[in-house]
Amino acid sequence: MKESSPLLLLIEDDPPFRLLLATTLENQGYRVLAIETGREGLIAARNQQPGLLILDLGLPDIDGQEVIRRLRKWSQLPIIVLSARNRETDITLALDNDADDYLTKPFSNPELMSRIKALLRRIAMLPGGTQEIFQVGELKIELTKRRVCVAEQEVHLTPIEFQLLCELVRNAGFVITHRQLLQKVWGASYVEHSHYLRIYMGQLRHKIESDPARPRYLLTEAGIGYRLHQEEDA
């Protein structure tokens, strides 16, 4: 195992599953630090400086949601939640607490590896975590020039529409909750005004989607939020 390989911190209380997952990750070329409890995991996150955290929610000492909240007070370490909890409320809460991704058990190993690679790739982008130019299919967004084109035709967006699209670009391929988008675009006092998002997402889809009723780029995650589709070979 190369020292330059990404170090993944795994916090999982089930011994057989922890061992199986750690072995699977190591076979994919990652270094893995496997921890049983939330408190030990927080210490390891501070001392070992891992590149990514894979976190179970049902831990024996403190709940995984609390681990995310405590970690986010001092770190932007990328977090993928792996949990048997599949309710929208659990998923939304984890994402609102600033987890980067959420995968429910049982899951396939290829899907997990794809999520890990996508998140590590996003973190490895230009400083600030955002590419200067983002392109997927016929949609091209030049962030510094504030220019959006569809099929090489420039599209005029309002400042709010462009800001909303930028937040989706910064998290391309990942779900952003309604509350996160409302707070980042409109401010903390608007986090309950979900109708704002419906209106502006509708406007954005009519401007950049060939069929707004069947969007290709701006995808809805029912009951949770939105995701900007990201194609591998775009």
Number of C-alpha atoms within 10 A of each C-alpha: 9 8 8 8 13 15 19 24 25 26 28 28 20 13 12 10 11 17 13 11 17 21 14 15 19 16 11 10 13 19 22 21 17 20 19 18 21 26 18 12 22 18 12 17 21 13 9 13 14 19 17 22 24 18 26 27 23 19 19 14 12 13 15 23 23 14 21 25 15 14 20 15 8 9 12 12 19 21 23 23 24 23 20 14 15 12 9 12 12 15 22 22 15 24 26 19 18 20 24 20 21 23 19 15 13 9 12 10 12 9 11 16 14 11 18 21 12 17 21 15 11 18 17 12 13 10 8 9 13 19 17 12 15 18 18 18 14 14 18 20 22 15 18 9 9 14 15 22 17 18 11 10 11 14 12 14 17 11 10 12 16 19 18 20 23 19 18 20 22 17 19 23 21 20 22 26 21 24 23 20 24 20 15 14 20 17 12 13 9 15 17 12 14 14 10 15 20 12 10 16 20 14 15 19 19 14 16 24 17 13 11 17 10 11 15 17 22 21 17 15 13 8 12 19 19 21 21 22 20 20 12 7 7 11
